[in-house]
Amino acid sequence: MAYTCPAGKTAIVKDIRLSTVGGSAVSTIVAVTSGPRFCNLLIESLPSGSARSMQPYLVLEPGDQVVINANQANGIIWWLSGSELDGVAP
């Protein structure tokens, strides 16, 4: 799990960046979860020494998560950019 929107907040994720670390390709899944529901945003094999950038503009409610999975432990590094706002969006 990369990020969970905290209680009493609304989060906006504007940028997700992934980069491989190591000498081989990494199969990667980026998803958003809301309770039992999930939505895959990216399913991709990233070549060795590569990077991937996404600008999804996600609005998250409390408890919603951005999840980043890779088929290799420590196979990628990631960075999320956005804002946390006080209150819950209607």
N, C-alpha and C positions, 0 to 999 in steps of 0.2 A: 504494500500500500504506500502511495506517495503522499497523499494529503487527505485529511478528513475535515470537512467544514465544521467548525465548532458550534456549540449551542448558542442561540441568540444572535447568530451572524448569517449573512448572505455572502457567499464568495463568488468572485468572477475570475475565472482562469482565462487569460488571454494568450498565453504562449506556453508551449511544451517543447522542450528540446531534449533529444537523446543523442548520446555518443557512445560508440563501442570502445571498450578498453580491452586489449588483448589481441591475440593473433588470429582469431577466427570469427566467422560470421555469427551473429546472435539473432535467434528468433525472438521477436518482441511482440507483446500485446499491450496496448494502452486501452483502458476501459473506464467507464464511469458507472458507479453503482449507487442505487437509491433503494435502501432496504434490500428485498430479494431480487429486485430488477437490476439489469445491467445492460450497457450498450457498448459494444466494441467500437472504438474510434480508429484503431490502427492494428492491423495484423500484418507484420512485415519481417522479412529477414534482412537485417542490417549488415552489410559487408564489413569486414575488418577495417578499422581506421576510418569509419564513416560517421556522419552525423545526420540527424533528421530533425526538422523543425515543423511544428504545427501551430496554427493560430485558430483554435476551435471556438473561442469565446463561449465558455461554459458558465452558466449560472447555477450555483450549487446551494442547496438548502442545508440546514443543520443535519449532520449525519451522513450526507452524501460524500462519496469518496472518488478520488482519481486513483486508479490502480495501474501500476506498471509492472509487468511480469516479463522475465527473460528466461530462456532455457539454460542459461549458465549463471551460476552464482557470481556476483560481481562482474558480469559481462557487459553491463552498460552503466553509465552515469546519466542522471537526468536533472533537469531544472524546470521548475514551474514558475510562471510569473502571473501576477494578477493582483487583486485587491480583496480585502475583507471589509465588509460594511456592517455597522451595527444594525441590528434588527433583522427581521425575516421578510423577504420580498413577498408581496401578496400574490 
